[in-house]
Amino acid sequence: ALQLPDGQDLPLPPVILGELGKDPQNPTVCFYGHVDVQPAKKEDGWKTDPYTLTEINGNLHGRGATDNKGPVLAWINAVETFRALKLAMPVNFKFVIEGMEEAGSLGLEKLLEEEKQRFFSDVDYIVISDNLWLSNKKPALTYGSRGNACFFVEVK
């Protein structure tokens, strides 16, 4: 819980932990993302509600679509595609999806510590997929933002 200045305790939103696959021959990749957005006060200049897709002058606006709801959904869609095509999963998937990143990931460190010997015990790789599109014209699939990893991805 988060304690407000007036002493009131505010419960934190749950962190979603998900997994698919437990093949010991496959590496386990943990994908991190978040679904919260910057504070949504319209008086601060925001034009749309954070959880309502809004059409403005023929364009669709979705608050947090690139940071970070879109990247979260891209990884989930990748899993869905493998399953729909009945392809063998190349890795075991784990997901960590939180709702407090924009406020400093309150509660996440405690959860990671609590789960390191359980949920995270078999994780081989972590993909932190939290970034934005670098262009208004070209979509981007962010595949890393920490450490050094170089590879090429071709999407058709």
C-alpha positions in Angstrom: 0.0 0.0 0.0 1.0 3.6 -0.6 0.6 6.0 2.4 -0.8 9.4 1.3 0.3 12.6 3.1 -3.0 12.6 5.1 -2.1 9.1 6.5 -4.6 7.2 4.3 -3.4 3.9 2.8 -4.0 3.5 -0.9 -3.7 0.0 -2.3 -1.3 -0.5 -5.2 -2.6 -2.1 -8.4 -1.6 -5.7 -8.7 1.4 -6.7 -10.9 0.4 -9.3 -13.5 2.7 -12.3 -13.6 2.0 -14.7 -16.5 3.8 -17.6 -18.0 3.4 -20.0 -20.9 5.6 -23.0 -21.5 7.9 -25.0 -19.2 10.0 -26.9 -21.7 13.4 -27.5 -20.1 15.0 -27.6 -23.5 14.0 -24.0 -24.2 15.4 -20.8 -22.5 13.0 -18.8 -20.4 12.5 -15.2 -21.5 10.8 -12.7 -19.2 9.1 -9.7 -20.8 8.5 -6.6 -18.8 6.1 -3.8 -19.6 3.6 -1.4 -18.0 0.1 -0.3 -18.7 -0.1 2.9 -16.7 0.2 6.4 -18.3 1.4 9.8 -17.3 -1.0 11.6 -14.9 -4.1 12.3 -16.8 -5.3 15.7 -15.7 -6.8 17.5 -18.7 -5.9 20.9 -17.1 -2.3 19.9 -17.5 -2.7 19.9 -21.3 -3.8 16.3 -22.1 -6.6 16.2 -24.7 -7.9 12.6 -24.3 -8.8 10.2 -21.5 -5.9 7.6 -20.9 -8.1 4.6 -21.5 -10.4 5.7 -24.3 -9.4 5.5 -28.0 -10.4 8.9 -29.4 -10.7 10.1 -33.0 -9.5 13.6 -33.6 -9.5 15.0 -37.2 -9.5 11.5 -38.7 -6.6 10.3 -36.5 -6.9 7.8 -33.6 -5.3 8.8 -30.3 -4.6 6.3 -27.6 -2.9 7.6 -24.5 0.1 5.4 -23.6 -0.2 3.4 -26.9 3.6 3.6 -27.4 4.6 4.0 -23.8 3.8 1.2 -23.0 0.5 -0.5 -23.9 1.5 -1.2 -27.6 4.8 -2.9 -26.8 3.1 -5.0 -24.1 0.5 -6.1 -26.6 3.0 -6.8 -29.3 4.7 -9.5 -27.2 1.3 -11.0 -26.3 0.3 -10.9 -30.0 3.6 -12.7 -30.9 2.6 -15.6 -28.5 -0.9 -15.6 -29.9 0.5 -15.9 -33.5 2.7 -18.9 -32.6 -0.3 -20.6 -31.0 -2.7 -19.7 -33.9 -0.2 -21.1 -36.5 0.4 -24.2 -34.2 4.2 -23.5 -34.2 6.4 -24.8 -31.4 7.3 -22.1 -29.0 11.0 -21.3 -29.3 11.2 -20.1 -25.7 9.3 -20.3 -22.4 7.5 -17.0 -21.9 7.1 -15.1 -18.6 5.4 -11.7 -18.4 5.6 -9.0 -15.8 3.1 -6.3 -16.5 2.7 -3.5 -13.9 0.6 -0.4 -13.5 2.9 1.9 -11.4 5.9 2.5 -13.7 5.1 6.2 -14.3 5.1 6.7 -10.5 8.4 4.9 -10.0 7.3 1.3 -10.0 6.1 1.4 -6.4 5.9 -2.1 -5.0 7.7 -3.8 -7.9 11.1 -4.2 -6.1 9.4 -5.9 -3.1 7.6 -8.3 -5.5 10.8 -9.1 -7.4 12.5 -9.9 -4.1 9.6 -12.1 -2.9 9.4 -14.0 -6.2 13.1 -14.4 -7.0 13.1 -18.0 -5.8 9.8 -18.9 -7.3 8.4 -17.1 -10.4 11.8 -15.7 -11.5 14.0 -18.7 -10.5 14.2 -20.2 -14.1 14.4 -16.9 -16.1 17.4 -16.9 -18.5 16.8 -13.6 -20.2 14.8 -10.4 -19.5 13.4 -8.1 -22.2 12.5 -4.7 -20.9 10.1 -3.5 -23.5 9.4 0.1 -22.3 10.1 2.7 -24.8 8.4 5.0 -27.3 8.3 5.2 -31.1 11.0 7.4 -32.4 8.8 8.6 -35.3 5.2 9.6 -35.9 5.3 7.8 -39.3 7.1 4.5 -38.6 6.1 2.0 -35.9 8.9 0.5 -33.9 9.4 -2.8 -32.0 11.7 -2.0 -29.1 13.6 -5.1 -28.2 16.0 -3.9 -25.6 17.0 -0.8 -23.7 19.6 -2.2 -21.2 22.9 -3.9 -21.7 24.4 -4.8 -25.0 22.6 -7.1 -27.4 22.7 -6.8 -31.2 20.5 -8.6 -33.7 18.4 -8.0 -36.7 14.6 -8.4 -36.8 12.7 -8.6 -40.1 8.9 -8.2 -39.9 6.8 -9.2 -42.8 
